Amino acid sequence: MAPSVPDRRRLDGRVALVTGVSRPIGIAATVAQRLHDLGATVVATGWSPHDAEMPWGEQTLGATAFEVGRHDLEDPAVPGALVDEVVELHGRLDIVAAVHARSSHHSLDHVTADELDRCWSANVRSVVLLAQRFAQRHVSIQSSEPPVGRMLWFTSGQHLQPMDGEIAYAVSKGALQQMTASINQALSASRIIANCINPGPVDTGYADGDVHAKVAAMFPDGRWGTPADIAGVVGFLMSDEGAWIRGQVLDVEGGFDRFAWHNVHDQ
């Protein structure tokens, strides 16, 4: 009988923090469930007051197989305290999936200093502070062993196409893209691997009707990306199997042809 091959995608024994978990059809909730299914102990958190500001509104998350807290990551004291909470509760922290984001829909004419500051605080500063405290609290292992520390955050395709109707959001997401190599390099001393994902359009309930159909037509498979599509990639990157990918901004878009918009828009 051939020897069994170790499943290097399993996350048994590891503790994962997932932020942005507040909507049942969101990417964050699906990522948290995927990491749980892979064997990780998951601590999740979200901030439903932000959802209440958005067109989709606040939604009930329902029962989950993991803890879900409530943390306002715009507050500069919260990211570090959140990492400390997880370590104090579980004795370690191995994975941070920063899926949270502040959405913002203001053009250059209408964006305000307050909105720019809020997007910077929620989308960028919080991730840097999470990384800082994660590095401080992560238990390093011997350099001869594969690193088990993982961190991941999300950008939004603004490096591939202008998003001039969402200036504060696009600028902050651009910072997440640009900081990836630098933060990954800084985290490597603590045996943590970091990457960034651009998921492209994902069907989380923010588009419907004609717009939904036209965007679907811009994918080779004629369908939107799903939270499960993205969670599968996240699970791989967080595992030993994905350890050779580090410091990268990954366009995980299912072949999305954003430049076809004018063709489908004019039909």
Secondary structure, DSSP 8 states (H G I E B T S, - for coil): -------TT--TT-EEEEE----TTSHHHHHHHHHHHTT-EEEEEE-HHHHHHSTT--------SSEEEE--TTSTTHHHHHHHHHHHHHS---EEEE---------TTT--HHHHHHHIIIIIIHHHHHHHHHHHHS----TTS---EEEEEE--STTTS--TT-HHHHHHHHHHHHHHHHHHHHHHTTTEEEEEEE--SB-SSS--HHHHHHHHTTSTTSS-B-HHHHHHHHHHHHSGGGTT--S-EEE--TT--GGGHHHHHT-
